[in-house]
Amino acid sequence: MDETIKLEIRNMTKLYKNGDGVKNINLKVRKGELMTLLGPSGCGKTTILRTIGGFLQCNAGEILIDGKNIVAMPPEKRPTAMVFQSYNLWPHMTVYDNLAFGLKLRKIPKPEIAERIADALKLVKMEGMEKKYPNQMSGGQQQRVAIARSLLLKPEVLLLDEPFSALDAKIRMQMREELRKIQTDLDITVVFVTHDQEEAMALSDVTVVMNKGSVEQIGSPYEIYHHPASRYVADFIGEMNFIEAKLGVHTAIRPENITVRKGPGGDLDGTVRNIMMLGHYTEMIVDTELGLIKAFLSGGEAEEFVRGEAVSLYFSETKEFSE
Amino acid sequence: MSSLSFLGPRHMARTLGRRKFWEVVLLVGFLLVFYGPLLYTLVLAFAGQYTYPDILPKTWSLQWWKYVLKQPALIKSMVYSFEFAICSVLLSLAVCLPAAYVLARYKFTGRRLIMFTFLIGNAFPKIGMYTSMGIIYYKVGLMGTFLGVLLVHMLGSMMQMIWLPAGAFRSVPVQQEEAARDAGAGPLRTFFYVTLPMAWPGIAVACMFAFIGSLGESVGTLMVGLPTYRTMMVEMYGVILDYPATAGAVFSILLIMPNLLLILVMRKYIGADTISKGYKMG
């Protein structure tokens, strides 16, 4: 990957009148990188995206694209393009007119517009839909057209604000894969906002985990999953058991890092409370003196155990967080 | 006689059922009250020889149409009526649309109060307002002027011209405007290419009401516009007194026609939805 920094946010603060917002945000996105901003609703991820797009004015700090500060520019002057969660397309225009809108403003000759639109529709697998109106298409199709429209603007940075969250699970997965393919093929820089950790894991080169207006951790999905920097990140990403063995110190263990054996003598002993078959793995809840512990077992392993049985738990990878 | 007994109310009541019978009676009564005068006006306007006690005229003719259309004062009044209607709608659009947009999009203190004050204008008896307007008009020299009459007409439709478009603007999702800005359109282009076309149904209905309202305005025009600006509605007073009833019928049909035409053209926009969206304080 190219090491040049495409987008940089320096000490950016945006506070709303009610005191919510984001404080002292520092981010760097390299050229061709896909960065996700991940966090629960209200954590400020959309606020950051909207300040990059120019829809919100930040109170302090700088936003640089290719080293140029864009903070003072209105949205129409910024080299960014945004895909919204919904209501992207203009309902009174056909797909063609929706896509041509920005190109006409850029005074591109008509034959070239038609050519580029055909290419863009092909890219998002929507060939031949030029004459359709938005309300004649499904939600997924509309988002495809919205992505095509943003790509046609040839943005330096593509911004996506939970673009798939209104779609059903299967289409969401499919769109996710296609977006990743388009992004790597075209080598575009993307900032993607989501509250869905699975989506963030699947898509990102870099994930920014956010909490209450500030950044908790920046790292690759692997780093964030295996080396969470704070208890919040450990808790938010994936499944995690927390045990308070010493006062004020919490040991975190992922359910897949627990081995279950019959009888006592493990890192922690207990009795089987419940066994749930969840497809390719089984979830076991074990009642211990330090609380309920969740463990994931492969289907075959779980067969040997019954509810109420005394078991011992062995931890292979733990991490400690002190309060 | 006995063969026609099925027309008797007793028989009808039996065949229709008691409840249905009263429903039909109510409907017929309702239609007569509602459309009777209109139908009579229509008959009257095309009557040739028409004497009491005939229900329909003996002969039909267009003589009263020719008569009315030859009266220069009446023709002039039609021109005035449409001039005022068109000008007041256009001027209202220019003044009220930006106001409606601001009320729809920006949250500022006193917004609800401003919306409410437009309602209050409609709560006063009009004549009182015209009187006080008249006093001001004398002072600033607007009495008997085109602009003076125009302002009276605009005042009548002010509330609709603000509330309905504000409702229409509010129903345009902000993301769609933002998407246009994002694509490279400035605020004005965004308004004319995205916001306005999407809000158009609500605005068109407001314009229609304003247009019809202006055509129907009489009291204010009479007070401010005389003697120069005699619109159709103003002339109507004279026509009722000075001309035969048949001429009056022709004239009132001429008055109704543009309204009817407008409502027909706009019928796909006029819906409970458009109108209720407009009358929300939001």
Interface residues (C-beta under 8 A of the other chain):
Chain A: G53 G54 F55 P74 P75 E76 T80 A81 M82 F84 Q85 S86 Y87 N88 L89 W90 P91 H92 F101 G102 L105 R106 A146 R149 S150 L153
Chain B: P173 Q175 Q176 E178 A179 A180 R181 D182 A183 G184 A185 G186 R189 Y193 V194 P197 M198
